[in-house]
Amino acid sequence: MEQVLITGAAGFLGSHLCERFLDEGYRVIGMDNLITGNLTNIEHLMLNENFVFSNHDVSDFVNVPGELKYILHFASPASPIDYLKIPIQTLKVGSLGTHNLLGLAKAKNARIIVASTSEVYGDPTVHPQPEEYWGNVNPVGPRGVYDEAKRFQEAITMAYHNFHGVETRIVRIFNTYGPRMRLNDGRVLPAFIGQALRGESLTVFGDGSQTRSFCYVDDLVEGIYRLLLSDYTQPMNIGNPDEITIGDFAEEIIKLTNTDQKVIYEDLPVNDPKQRQPDITKAKNILGWEPKVNRSEGLKITYDFFKSLSSEELYKTEHNDFTDYIKK
């Protein structure tokens, strides 16, 4: 049985990737230091004889016994609250962690795919964002610890590919949603649903005209899987180009949750992107991939998941920490 290493396995996206590769017949080693991941995301996998969990920080030396077919590097904080709380760890996992895993891929002769992000484009001056766009990023702003970690990650990945001949893939992930997201992590979709469930007003930062494009997690996983198995070695956007303003999205959430919450407006965070929409021409032409799940369908599934959470999870104070991020 071929073996796969998935880092960030206890996170939102990592847990879904673990499921996919188990379904595809691989033996999966899930690695996570649980700094932002949660074991509840993978507890249903623990009895699977083909799944092994390793509690380890990939910023330290990584050793995996036996052969490896693939490495999926998805270990990284992925929300503004996390950048605020653990900026050094965010930089380390993107730099030292990526270096360690590329070295492991070289030693094991394994193919590796690294999770980059639409944040490499910063606050874009080109819309929608194609892979050829180099970005508009403030390296010393509050988002810089994440943005620059990912930009370095792409650079060192291509260096290992070009200099050492390591089989590498780079996926630039746009806004993704679905079950197992952290409810109070500061990202707009879970923030809106959490506020609606708690009976709070929905907080829109800025005037609501900024845009996002949301991709359901099953679609994203399919795109990642196809990219990994393809021969394409340059960065590739995977996301849903169905763009919506944040103001309109707030109204969608109010309708979805059948609540009568008001919408309140706060100052826009520093360097917050005004527009975000992927150009997925390459994914369509090279992978034959495009999103299948429409937003109304995906939101219904996601909302049902959030409704099932306990009161303790619903009222965690983590969502209040985003105010500190705004003020910075």
C-alpha positions in Angstrom: 0.0 0.0 0.0 1.4 3.4 -1.0 2.0 5.8 1.8 1.1 9.5 1.9 2.1 12.2 4.5 -0.4 15.0 5.1 0.8 17.8 7.3 -1.8 20.0 9.0 -4.0 16.9 9.1 -6.1 18.0 12.1 -7.0 21.3 10.4 -10.1 22.0 8.4 -8.7 21.3 5.0 -6.1 18.7 6.1 -8.8 16.5 7.6 -10.8 16.5 4.4 -7.6 15.6 2.5 -6.9 12.7 4.9 -10.4 11.3 4.1 -9.9 11.7 0.4 -6.6 9.8 0.3 -7.9 7.0 2.5 -10.8 6.7 0.1 -8.3 6.5 -2.7 -6.6 3.5 -1.1 -3.5 5.1 0.4 -2.0 4.6 3.9 -2.1 8.1 5.4 0.2 9.5 8.0 -1.5 12.6 9.4 0.9 15.1 11.1 -0.1 18.1 13.1 1.2 19.9 16.2 -2.3 20.9 17.1 -1.5 24.6 17.5 -4.5 25.5 15.4 -5.7 22.0 14.5 -8.2 20.0 16.5 -8.2 16.2 17.0 -12.0 16.2 16.8 -11.6 16.8 13.1 -9.9 13.4 12.6 -11.2 11.3 15.5 -13.5 9.4 13.1 -10.3 8.3 11.3 -8.5 7.0 14.3 -10.0 3.5 14.1 -9.0 3.2 10.4 -6.0 0.8 10.2 -4.6 2.8 7.3 -4.5 6.0 9.2 -1.7 7.0 11.6 -1.5 10.3 13.5 1.8 12.0 14.4 1.8 14.9 16.9 4.7 16.8 15.5 5.8 20.3 14.5 7.1 20.3 11.0 9.3 23.3 11.8 11.5 20.7 13.5 13.2 17.9 11.7 10.7 15.5 10.1 11.4 11.8 9.8 8.9 9.3 8.4 9.8 5.6 8.3 9.3 3.7 5.1 8.6 4.8 1.6 6.5 7.8 0.7 4.6 8.3 -2.5 3.3 11.8 -1.9 3.7 14.6 0.7 0.9 17.2 1.1 2.2 20.2 3.0 -0.9 21.9 4.5 0.5 22.8 7.9 0.0 26.5 8.5 -2.2 28.9 10.5 -4.8 30.2 8.1 -6.8 32.9 9.8 -6.1 36.5 10.8 -6.6 35.7 14.5 -3.8 33.1 14.2 -1.4 35.6 12.6 -2.0 37.9 15.5 -1.4 35.3 18.2 1.4 33.3 16.6 3.2 35.3 14.0 6.6 33.7 14.5 5.2 30.2 14.3 3.4 31.2 11.1 6.7 32.3 9.5 8.5 29.2 10.7 6.1 26.7 9.3 6.2 28.4 5.9 10.0 28.6 5.9 11.6 26.0 8.1 8.7 23.6 7.8 8.6 23.8 4.1 12.4 23.3 3.9 12.2 20.2 6.1 9.4 18.7 4.0 11.2 19.4 0.7 14.2 17.7 2.1 12.1 14.8 3.1 10.6 14.6 -0.4 14.1 14.7 -1.9 15.3 11.9 0.5 12.2 9.7 -0.2 12.0 10.5 -3.9 8.4 11.6 -3.2 6.2 14.1 -5.0 5.2 17.0 -2.8 2.4 19.6 -3.2 2.6 22.7 -1.0 -0.4 24.8 0.0 0.1 28.4 -1.0 -2.7 30.9 -1.0 -4.4 33.8 -2.8 -2.8 36.0 -0.2 0.4 35.9 -2.3 -1.5 38.4 -4.5 -2.0 40.8 -1.5 -4.4 43.6 -2.2 -4.5 43.0 -5.9 -4.3 45.7 -8.6 -5.2 43.0 -11.3 -8.7 41.5 -11.3 -9.4 38.6 -11.5 -6.0 37.3 -10.3 -4.1 35.0 -12.8 -1.1 33.0 -11.8 1.2 35.4 -13.7 0.3 38.3 -11.4 3.1 38.9 -9.0 1.0 40.6 -6.3 0.8 43.8 -4.2 1.9 42.8 -0.7 3.0 44.8 2.3 5.8 42.6 3.8 5.8 44.4 7.2 2.0 44.9 7.6 -0.1 42.8 10.0 -0.8 40.2 7.2 2.8 40.1 6.2 3.8 37.2 8.4 1.4 35.0 6.5 1.7 36.5 3.0 5.5 36.5 3.0 5.7 33.0 4.5 3.7 31.7 1.6 5.7 33.7 -1.0 8.9 32.3 0.5 7.3 28.8 0.5 6.7 29.1 -3.3 10.2 30.3 -3.9 12.0 27.5 -2.0 9.7 24.9 -3.6 10.6 26.0 -7.1 14.3 26.1 -6.0 14.1 22.5 -4.9 12.4 21.6 -8.1 14.9 23.4 -10.4 18.1 22.7 -8.5 17.4 19.2 -7.0 14.9 17.9 -9.4 12.3 17.3 -6.7 8.8 16.6 -8.1 6.9 19.6 -6.7 3.4 21.1 -7.1 2.1 24.5 -5.8 -1.6 25.1 -5.2 -2.8 28.7 -4.6 -5.9 28.3 -2.5 -8.7 30.9 -2.5 -11.4 31.3 0.1 -12.7 27.8 1.0 -15.5 26.8 3.3 -17.3 23.7 4.6 -17.8 21.5 7.7 -15.0 21.6 10.3 -14.1 25.2 9.9 -13.4 26.9 13.2 -16.4 29.0 14.0 -14.7 31.9 15.6 -11.4 32.2 13.7 -12.1 35.7 12.2 -12.7 34.6 8.6 -15.8 36.2 7.1 -18.0 33.1 6.5 -17.8 31.4 9.9 -17.8 34.9 11.6 -21.1 35.8 9.9 -22.7 32.4 10.7 -21.5 32.5 14.3 -22.9 35.9 14.8 -26.2 34.9 13.4 -26.4 31.8 15.6 -25.6 33.9 18.7 -28.2 36.5 17.8 -25.5 39.2 17.2 -25.4 41.9 14.5 -23.2 40.8 11.5 -20.0 42.8 11.4 -18.9 44.0 8.0 -15.4 45.5 7.9 -15.2 48.4 5.5 -18.2 49.6 3.4 -19.1 46.0 2.3 -18.1 46.6 -1.3 -14.9 44.5 -1.1 -15.4 41.0 -2.7 -14.6 37.4 -2.0 -15.1 34.2 -3.9 -16.0 31.1 -1.9 -15.2 27.5 -2.9 -16.8 24.5 -1.2 -14.2 22.2 0.4 -15.1 19.1 -1.7 -14.5 21.0 -4.9 -11.2 22.3 -3.6 -10.0 18.8 -2.5 -10.8 17.5 -6.0 -8.7 20.3 -7.6 -5.8 19.6 -5.2 -5.9 15.9 -6.0 -5.9 16.5 -9.8 -3.1 19.0 -9.5 -1.0 16.6 -7.5 -1.4 13.8 -10.0 -0.8 16.1 -13.0 2.5 17.0 -14.7 2.1 20.7 -14.0 4.8 22.2 -11.9 4.0 26.0 -11.8 1.7 27.5 -9.2 -2.0 27.0 -10.0 -5.1 28.8 -8.7 -7.8 26.5 -7.2 -10.9 28.4 -6.1 -14.4 29.4 -7.2 -14.6 32.5 -9.4 -18.2 33.2 -8.3 -17.6 36.6 -6.8 -19.8 38.4 -4.3 -19.5 41.6 -2.2 -19.2 41.2 1.5 -22.3 43.3 2.0 -24.4 41.1 -0.3 -22.9 38.0 1.4 -24.0 39.3 4.8 -27.6 39.5 3.5 -27.2 35.9 2.1 -26.3 34.7 5.6 -29.2 36.5 7.2 -31.5 34.8 4.7 -29.9 31.4 5.1 -30.1 31.5 8.9 -33.6 32.9 8.9 -32.7 35.5 11.4 -33.3 39.3 11.5 -29.9 40.4 12.5 -28.7 43.9 11.6 -25.5 44.6 9.7 -23.0 46.9 11.4 -19.9 48.4 9.8 -16.4 48.7 11.3 -13.1 50.0 9.9 -11.4 47.8 7.3 -8.3 46.0 8.6 -4.9 47.2 7.4 -4.0 45.8 4.0 -7.2 43.8 3.7 -7.7 42.8 0.1 -10.5 44.8 -1.7 -11.0 42.2 -4.4 -10.5 38.5 -4.5 -11.4 36.3 -7.5 -9.4 33.5 -9.0 -8.7 33.2 -12.7 -9.0 29.4 -13.1 -8.3 29.2 -16.8 -5.3 27.0 -16.2 -7.2 24.6 -13.8 -9.9 24.2 -16.5 -7.6 23.7 -19.4 -4.9 21.6 -17.7 -6.8 19.6 -15.0 -10.3 19.6 -16.5 -11.4 21.0 -13.2 -13.9 23.6 -12.1 -16.2 24.0 -9.1 -19.4 21.9 -9.1 -21.1 22.9 -5.8 -22.9 26.2 -5.9 -22.8 28.6 -3.0 -26.4 28.1 -1.8 -25.9 24.3 -1.6 -22.5 24.5 0.1 -23.7 27.1 2.6 -26.7 24.9 3.6 -24.3 22.0 4.4 -21.9 24.3 6.3 -24.7 26.0 8.3 -26.1 22.6 9.3 -22.6 21.7 10.6 -22.3 24.9 12.6 -25.8 24.4 14.1 -24.7 21.1 15.5 -22.0 22.6 17.6 -22.3 22.8 21.4 -23.0 26.0 23.2 -19.5 26.0 24.5 -18.1 26.0 21.0 -20.6 28.6 19.8 -19.8 31.1 22.5 -16.0 30.8 22.6 -14.5 34.3 23.0 -12.0 33.7 20.2 -14.1 35.8 17.8 -13.6 38.9 19.9 -9.8 38.7 19.4 -10.4 39.9 15.8 -11.0 43.4 17.2 -7.4 43.5 18.4 -6.3 42.6 14.9 -8.4 45.4 13.4 -6.8 48.0 15.7 -3.3 47.0 14.7 
